[in-house]
């Protein structure tokens, strides 16, 4: 059984990964323009090898598809983390069941990947108090099997 801390650490990793992928996709888009772009300046080169160009485009397209698939997986996990924290119309999240402050601390720490000092600035408590509340929130989620109940209802629905 996965603990709440392990789950939210995976969510944080997915959040980091999704951001890295987003950055890579933007860079790839800019770079892809150079693969087949045309300019108005005359070139003093031999004609490009069409098969080589096609292979380069295929590699880029395959990489883009793989990255987008991985990002979709990341966002599915991130959505589950958000559901545990904030719920939706059908399911109450930690913010409604226990404490909106606990929920906000978990969101900033794990989904935004903020340091506890930054979390404290946002929620208005000291870093030490935020760290304590974070530990309490994770323990409460485990003790009441809250995470598995919410996630099972998502997976079943």
BALOBA-1460 file (C-alpha; in Angstrom, 3 decimals):
// residues 157
<rec num="1" residu="x" x="0.000" y="0.000" z="0.000"/>
<rec num="2" residu="x" x="1.285" y="3.415" z="-0.956"/>
<rec num="3" residu="x" x="1.418" y="6.029" z="1.760"/>
<rec num="4" residu="x" x="0.105" y="9.534" z="1.177"/>
<rec num="5" residu="x" x="3.666" y="10.874" z="1.304"/>
<rec num="6" residu="x" x="4.837" y="8.383" z="-1.337"/>
<rec num="7" residu="x" x="1.820" y="9.204" z="-3.494"/>
<rec num="8" residu="x" x="2.351" y="12.966" z="-3.288"/>
<rec num="9" residu="x" x="6.072" y="12.568" z="-3.949"/>
<rec num="10" residu="x" x="5.120" y="10.742" z="-7.170"/>
<rec num="11" residu="x" x="2.691" y="13.576" z="-7.947"/>
<rec num="12" residu="x" x="5.492" y="16.106" z="-7.391"/>
<rec num="13" residu="x" x="7.777" y="14.105" z="-9.702"/>
<rec num="14" residu="x" x="5.018" y="14.062" z="-12.332"/>
<rec num="15" residu="x" x="4.582" y="17.811" z="-11.968"/>
<rec num="16" residu="x" x="8.313" y="18.360" z="-12.462"/>
<rec num="17" residu="x" x="8.339" y="15.991" z="-15.422"/>
<rec num="18" residu="x" x="5.351" y="17.676" z="-17.076"/>
<rec num="19" residu="x" x="7.101" y="21.041" z="-16.812"/>
<rec num="20" residu="x" x="10.319" y="19.608" z="-18.293"/>
<rec num="21" residu="x" x="8.324" y="18.077" z="-21.137"/>
<rec num="22" residu="x" x="6.515" y="21.350" z="-21.809"/>
<rec num="23" residu="x" x="9.879" y="23.104" z="-22.054"/>
<rec num="24" residu="x" x="11.239" y="20.399" z="-24.364"/>
<rec num="25" residu="x" x="8.211" y="20.574" z="-26.641"/>
<rec num="26" residu="x" x="8.607" y="24.331" z="-27.008"/>
<rec num="27" residu="x" x="12.298" y="23.906" z="-27.815"/>
<rec num="28" residu="x" x="11.518" y="21.128" z="-30.274"/>
<rec num="29" residu="x" x="8.940" y="23.300" z="-32.005"/>
<rec num="30" residu="x" x="11.521" y="26.038" z="-32.519"/>
<rec num="31" residu="x" x="14.132" y="23.538" z="-33.662"/>
<rec num="32" residu="x" x="11.706" y="21.769" z="-36.007"/>
<rec num="33" residu="x" x="11.282" y="24.986" z="-37.918"/>
<rec num="34" residu="x" x="14.936" y="24.719" z="-38.889"/>
<rec num="35" residu="x" x="14.526" y="21.175" z="-40.230"/>
<rec num="36" residu="x" x="12.523" y="22.123" z="-43.252"/>
<rec num="37" residu="x" x="12.417" y="25.851" z="-43.175"/>
<rec num="38" residu="x" x="13.133" y="27.798" z="-46.267"/>
<rec num="39" residu="x" x="14.897" y="31.057" z="-46.480"/>
<rec num="40" residu="x" x="15.235" y="33.716" z="-49.097"/>
<rec num="41" residu="x" x="19.007" y="33.769" z="-49.114"/>
<rec num="42" residu="x" x="20.675" y="31.701" z="-51.826"/>
<rec num="43" residu="x" x="22.525" y="28.714" z="-50.491"/>
<rec num="44" residu="x" x="25.757" y="27.414" z="-51.866"/>
<rec num="45" residu="x" x="25.284" y="23.794" z="-50.881"/>
<rec num="46" residu="x" x="24.456" y="20.612" z="-52.609"/>
<rec num="47" residu="x" x="20.836" y="19.540" z="-52.616"/>
<rec num="48" residu="x" x="19.728" y="18.042" z="-49.307"/>
<rec num="49" residu="x" x="19.258" y="14.304" z="-49.041"/>
<rec num="50" residu="x" x="15.458" y="13.864" z="-48.914"/>
<rec num="51" residu="x" x="15.704" y="10.530" z="-47.092"/>
<rec num="52" residu="x" x="17.940" y="12.011" z="-44.432"/>
<rec num="53" residu="x" x="15.539" y="14.918" z="-43.982"/>
<rec num="54" residu="x" x="12.596" y="12.524" z="-43.776"/>
<rec num="55" residu="x" x="14.373" y="10.464" z="-41.102"/>
<rec num="56" residu="x" x="15.079" y="13.586" z="-39.059"/>
<rec num="57" residu="x" x="11.436" y="14.638" z="-39.248"/>
<rec num="58" residu="x" x="10.296" y="11.125" z="-38.292"/>
<rec num="59" residu="x" x="12.624" y="11.121" z="-35.278"/>
<rec num="60" residu="x" x="11.245" y="14.487" z="-34.154"/>
<rec num="61" residu="x" x="7.660" y="13.357" z="-34.628"/>
<rec num="62" residu="x" x="8.230" y="10.104" z="-32.722"/>
<rec num="63" residu="x" x="9.921" y="11.985" z="-29.895"/>
<rec num="64" residu="x" x="7.080" y="14.523" z="-29.759"/>
<rec num="65" residu="x" x="4.469" y="11.762" z="-29.576"/>
<rec num="66" residu="x" x="6.393" y="9.948" z="-26.825"/>
<rec num="67" residu="x" x="6.761" y="13.154" z="-24.806"/>
<rec num="68" residu="x" x="3.078" y="14.028" z="-25.173"/>
<rec num="69" residu="x" x="2.069" y="10.517" z="-24.065"/>
<rec num="70" residu="x" x="4.323" y="10.791" z="-21.023"/>
<rec num="71" residu="x" x="2.900" y="14.227" z="-20.227"/>
<rec num="72" residu="x" x="-0.647" y="12.825" z="-20.404"/>
<rec num="73" residu="x" x="0.361" y="10.158" z="-17.860"/>
<rec num="74" residu="x" x="1.860" y="12.881" z="-15.667"/>
<rec num="75" residu="x" x="-1.330" y="14.941" z="-15.828"/>
<rec num="76" residu="x" x="-3.493" y="11.927" z="-14.931"/>
<rec num="77" residu="x" x="-1.460" y="11.494" z="-11.751"/>
<rec num="78" residu="x" x="-1.497" y="15.247" z="-11.054"/>
<rec num="79" residu="x" x="-5.290" y="15.235" z="-11.474"/>
<rec num="80" residu="x" x="-5.561" y="12.465" z="-8.894"/>
<rec num="81" residu="x" x="-3.450" y="14.516" z="-6.485"/>
<rec num="82" residu="x" x="-5.696" y="17.541" z="-7.037"/>
<rec num="83" residu="x" x="-8.760" y="15.366" z="-6.483"/>
<rec num="84" residu="x" x="-7.446" y="14.172" z="-3.109"/>
<rec num="85" residu="x" x="-6.617" y="17.732" z="-2.101"/>
<rec num="86" residu="x" x="-9.574" y="19.701" z="-3.473"/>
<rec num="87" residu="x" x="-12.128" y="17.177" z="-4.714"/>
<rec num="88" residu="x" x="-14.731" y="18.095" z="-7.311"/>
<rec num="89" residu="x" x="-18.515" y="18.274" z="-7.624"/>
<rec num="90" residu="x" x="-18.905" y="14.580" z="-6.813"/>
<rec num="91" residu="x" x="-16.157" y="14.063" z="-4.223"/>
<rec num="92" residu="x" x="-15.104" y="16.180" z="-1.307"/>
<rec num="93" residu="x" x="-11.412" y="16.848" z="-1.020"/>
<rec num="94" residu="x" x="-9.186" y="17.289" z="1.997"/>
<rec num="95" residu="x" x="-9.959" y="21.014" z="1.927"/>
<rec num="96" residu="x" x="-13.647" y="20.356" z="2.698"/>
<rec num="97" residu="x" x="-13.274" y="17.317" z="4.937"/>
<rec num="98" residu="x" x="-10.493" y="18.535" z="7.214"/>
<rec num="99" residu="x" x="-8.785" y="21.846" z="6.475"/>
<rec num="100" residu="x" x="-8.323" y="24.167" z="3.521"/>
<rec num="101" residu="x" x="-4.950" y="25.200" z="4.992"/>
<rec num="102" residu="x" x="-3.731" y="21.594" z="5.004"/>
<rec num="103" residu="x" x="-4.949" y="21.255" z="1.425"/>
<rec num="104" residu="x" x="-3.175" y="24.426" z="0.319"/>
<rec num="105" residu="x" x="0.064" y="23.366" z="1.996"/>
<rec num="106" residu="x" x="-0.010" y="20.008" z="0.211"/>
<rec num="107" residu="x" x="-0.789" y="21.671" z="-3.121"/>
<rec num="108" residu="x" x="2.025" y="24.214" z="-2.890"/>
<rec num="109" residu="x" x="4.552" y="21.685" z="-1.583"/>
<rec num="110" residu="x" x="3.828" y="18.835" z="-3.959"/>
<rec num="111" residu="x" x="2.040" y="20.133" z="-7.042"/>
<rec num="112" residu="x" x="3.848" y="23.454" z="-7.302"/>
<rec num="113" residu="x" x="7.086" y="21.928" z="-5.917"/>
<rec num="114" residu="x" x="7.606" y="24.946" z="-3.653"/>
<rec num="115" residu="x" x="10.047" y="25.016" z="-0.771"/>
<rec num="116" residu="x" x="8.443" y="25.195" z="2.657"/>
<rec num="117" residu="x" x="9.595" y="28.810" z="3.100"/>
<rec num="118" residu="x" x="7.628" y="29.766" z="-0.019"/>
<rec num="119" residu="x" x="4.656" y="27.688" z="1.106"/>
<rec num="120" residu="x" x="4.704" y="29.531" z="4.428"/>
<rec num="121" residu="x" x="4.704" y="32.906" z="2.662"/>
<rec num="122" residu="x" x="1.652" y="31.918" z="0.634"/>
<rec num="123" residu="x" x="-0.453" y="30.384" z="3.415"/>
<rec num="124" residu="x" x="0.578" y="32.791" z="6.159"/>
<rec num="125" residu="x" x="2.138" y="30.451" z="8.700"/>
<rec num="126" residu="x" x="5.752" y="29.852" z="9.701"/>
<rec num="127" residu="x" x="7.739" y="27.258" z="7.738"/>
<rec num="128" residu="x" x="7.936" y="25.094" z="10.846"/>
<rec num="129" residu="x" x="4.152" y="25.214" z="11.365"/>
<rec num="130" residu="x" x="3.585" y="24.456" z="7.666"/>
<rec num="131" residu="x" x="5.933" y="21.488" z="7.859"/>
<rec num="132" residu="x" x="4.060" y="20.211" z="10.926"/>
<rec num="133" residu="x" x="0.684" y="20.688" z="9.208"/>
<rec num="134" residu="x" x="1.961" y="18.907" z="6.117"/>
<rec num="135" residu="x" x="3.023" y="15.927" z="8.218"/>
<rec num="136" residu="x" x="-0.337" y="15.967" z="10.015"/>
<rec num="137" residu="x" x="-2.265" y="16.133" z="6.730"/>
<rec num="138" residu="x" x="-0.362" y="13.183" z="5.268"/>
<rec num="139" residu="x" x="-0.854" y="11.177" z="8.468"/>
<rec num="140" residu="x" x="-4.587" y="11.987" z="8.483"/>
<rec num="141" residu="x" x="-4.942" y="10.892" z="4.862"/>
<rec num="142" residu="x" x="-3.239" y="7.571" z="5.690"/>
<rec num="143" residu="x" x="-5.102" y="7.029" z="8.946"/>
<rec num="144" residu="x" x="-8.525" y="7.576" z="7.350"/>
<rec num="145" residu="x" x="-7.633" y="5.839" z="4.060"/>
<rec num="146" residu="x" x="-8.858" y="9.022" z="2.434"/>
<rec num="147" residu="x" x="-6.539" y="8.901" z="-0.556"/>
<rec num="148" residu="x" x="-7.442" y="5.360" z="-1.588"/>
<rec num="149" residu="x" x="-11.166" y="6.080" z="-1.200"/>
<rec num="150" residu="x" x="-10.953" y="9.120" z="-3.478"/>
<rec num="151" residu="x" x="-8.650" y="7.504" z="-6.043"/>
<rec num="152" residu="x" x="-10.687" y="4.281" z="-6.149"/>
<rec num="153" residu="x" x="-13.815" y="6.320" z="-6.842"/>
<rec num="154" residu="x" x="-11.998" y="8.088" z="-9.715"/>
<rec num="155" residu="x" x="-10.729" y="4.824" z="-11.185"/>
<rec num="156" residu="x" x="-14.160" y="3.202" z="-10.875"/>
<rec num="157" residu="x" x="-16.013" y="6.198" z="-12.340"/>
